[in-house]
């Protein structure tokens, strides 16, 4: 049974749900912005060797054998965060035994700036619109599968992979042609037991990791930054009051989104007929009731 559920941004706003920006563009603009901030010293390739936190400041020894001190240390160094480990914050990890293949394809038909998730056992297949180039249409694909199936797909030659890709896409954009290398990574959820330590705050994937469902990862990271920054208007930066307020502001939202995406992903990978029927019924309920549908869309916008 194929069930189609459209979530139209026009139901809640004149604005689109969001904008899809390639990593190279984000990186270019961020680096350009950093160059124009006098208070920033950008030191690429330099990491944290060890650190010591104190009541008034944190002292960080860097891998280039220099030392810096600061009122606040922000751990934004990913799911295997060195900062998080150094300050003794633990994490809880959920391993779904899934992997995601990521690549870019050229499509026969235009995507009309619509992002689509096709759910079936093993995980969702997501197409993310990209800008047209010289009249050709492109989308980025995130294809989640069981780890075993993903490894098998990764090992296919290009012709066999194209055939599998065409079947999995349900022909929503016509013929798909691979236009990039295939990349693969494991799918997990992860949540730090705390967001803060003395003079230290965790943000982004140092604090939380979720599967790429519903495009919530970046939204959560931006919300972390916004909360940490806005609270400096009320508290001394890096103080216990500042950090406690930050954890209070973010903890519930992070936990809610992790639980929500976890539930969606477990429903997506369900294999029994009973659970698959429940998945379909749940989708119909979420989409069929306008107040619930609109509430979900607003929540998804962050």
N, C-alpha and C positions, 0 to 999 in steps of 0.2 A: 504494500500500500504506500503510495506517495502522497504526503500531506504537505501543502504549501502554505506558509504563513508569512505575510508581508508586514514589515514594520516600517511605516512611512513617516519620515521625519516631519512632514507637513502637518501631521496630527497634533504635534505639540509645539512647533516653532516654525518660523520662516527660515531658520538656519538649517544647514545639513547636520547630520549626526556628528560629523567630525571631518578631519582632513587627514589623508594618508601622505606622509612625507617620507621619502627614502632616507636611509641612515646617512648617506654621504652628504645630503643637503643639510640635515640637522647638524652634523658634525662641522661642516663648513661655516654655517651661521653662528654656531656656538663659539667656535674658535675666533671668528671675526669679532664677536661681541667681547670675548675675554681680553682681546688686545686693546680694547677701548675703555677698560675699567682700570684706573690707576692703582687701585688697592689689591689687584689680583696679580699674583706671580704664578704663571703656568709652568709646570715642570714635568713635561711628559717623560715617561720612562722611569720616573723615580717613585719608589714605593715605600711602605712603612716597614721598618725593620723591627722596631719595638717601641712601646710607649708606656708612659707612666702618668696616671691621672692624679691630680691634687685638688683640694677644695677650690682653689682660685684659678687653676689653669691645668692644661694637659701638655706634657712634654713628649714630643714625637721625634725619635731617631729615624732618619730616612736612609734608604739604601745607598745614597751617595755620600754617606758618613757625615751629613750635616744634621743639625737639630733645630726644630722650631717649637715655639710654644704658642698656645692659643686659648681663648676663653671657651671655645667649643670645637670639638672634633666631630665631623660628620662622616659616618661610615656609609659610603655610597659605592662600595667596591664589589658589588655583585653577590651572587648566592653563596660563594665560598669566601665571604668577607674576612680578610685578615684583621680588620678593626674589630669586628664582632667577636672573633676568637680571642683577641688580645684582651678585651675587657670582660671576658668570661660569660658572654650571653649564649645560651643554648638555642637550638632550633628543633622544631618538630617537622619531620619530612614525611610526605605521602608519596610513595612510588606506585604509579599506575601500570607499570610494565607496558608503557606506550612510548612511541617515538614520533616525532614530527619531521616530515620531509618539507623543505622549503625551496622554492624555485620560482622563476618568472616564465610565463608563457605568452605567446602571441595568440590572440583569439580571432576566430573567423567573424564573429558578430561583436558589435560594440557593447561595452558593459553598462553604459548609461549611468555611470557613477554609482552603481549599486553594488554593495558588498553582500555576498551570499554565503551562507553556511549550509552544507548538505550533511545531515546527520544520519549515521547508520552505525551498526555494531562495529566497534574498533575505534571510533572517534569521528569527529567532524572533518569535512573537506571544505576549506574556506577559500574563496576567491576575493581578493582585495583590489579594487580598481587602481590603475596607474595611468598617468597621462599618455595620450596617443602620441606617436612619433611618426612623422612623415605619412600620416594617413593610416598607420597600422595601430591596432588595439592591443593593449597589454594589461595583464593582471599578475599580481603576486599570489602564489598559492601556498597555503599551509595545509598539509595533508597529514592528519593524525591517524595512526594505525597501531595495532598491537606491535610490540617490539619485534616479534618474529616476522610479521608481515612487512613491517617497515624495512627491516634488513633485507628481506627478499626483494622488495621493490627497488631498493637502493642498488642492488647487485644486477638488475636487469640491464640488458643493452638498450640502446636508445629506441629502437623499433618496438621492442616488447614493452618498454616503459610507456611509450606513446599510446599503445593499445590499452594498457591498464588505466592510464590517465583519462582517456576518452570515455571509458566505461564508468569510471568513478565520478566524472563530472556531470553525468546524466545529460550530456549534450546541451547544457544551459547556454553555452556561448559558442556552439558549433565546434569546428575542428580546432584543437589546441596544439600549438607547436612549441616545444621547449626552446627557450632563448637564454638560459643561464645554466650554470652548474647546479647540481642537486646537493643540498646540504641536509644534515640530519642531526637531531639532538634529542636527548631523553626528556620525557614529560613528567614533571613532579609538581606537587604543591609543597610549599615550605613556609613556615611562620616562626619568627624568632619569639622566644619566650618573653622578652622585653624589648622595647624600642629604645631604651635609654640605659646609660650607666653614668658614673661620675664624669661630668663635662663631655659627655658623648651622646650622640643621637644617631640612630640607624634610619636610613631611608631606602626606598626603592627595593631592589632585589636583595640587598643586605638584610632587609626587614621582612620581606614577603615575596614569594614566588607563586605564580598560578599558571595553569595551562592557558594557551592562547585561544580562549573562548570568550566571545563578547567584547574583545578589545579592551579589557579592563586593566592590564598591567601598567601601561603608561599613565592612564588616568589616576591610578592609585599612587604612583610615584610623584606625579605633579601635585596631588593633594597633600602628600607628605611635605613637599617643599613649601607649599603655600602656608600650611599650618605652622611649620617651624619658623618661617619668616614673619608671618603676621603676629605671632605671639611675642616677638621681640619688642613690639610696641607697648606691651604691658609688663614685660619682665626683663631683667638683665640677661643678656645673651649668655647661654650656657649655664645659668644658675639652676639650682635644684628646682625652683619654682617654674622656670621656663621649661625645663625638660619634663617635669611632671605634667604641666599643662599640655605639652605636645603629646605625650603618651595618652593622656585622657582624651584629647581631641581626636586621635587617630585609631586607637585600639579597637573600638567597636565597629567602625566602618571596615577596617581591614579584616577583622574576624568574620563579619557578615559577607563580604565579597569572597573571601576564601571558601566559606561554607557554600555559598551560592554556586560558584564556579565548580567546586568539588562535586556538588550534587548534579549539576548539568553534565559534567564529564562522566560520572559514574552511570548516569542514565544513558549517555551516548554509547558507552561500551558494553551495556547490558546485553547478554546473549540469549537468555531464556525467552520463550515466547510470551510468558506472563509479564516479564519486565519490559519487553519491547512494546507490548500493548499498553502498559502503564505509561511508558515514555510518550507514545502517540496521544494518549488521553490527556496527559499533562500539557503537551504542546497545544492541543486544541483548547484546553481551558485557559491557558495563559494568553493565547492570542484572541480567543473568542469573546472575552469580556473586555469591553473598551476601557473601563477604569483601570483594570489590572494591566492591560497592554500599555496604556499611556504611562502608568506609574513605573513599569519596567523600563520603558524607553528613557524616562527622565532620570531614573537611577543609573542607567547605563552611561548617560552623559557625564556622570560624576558631579 
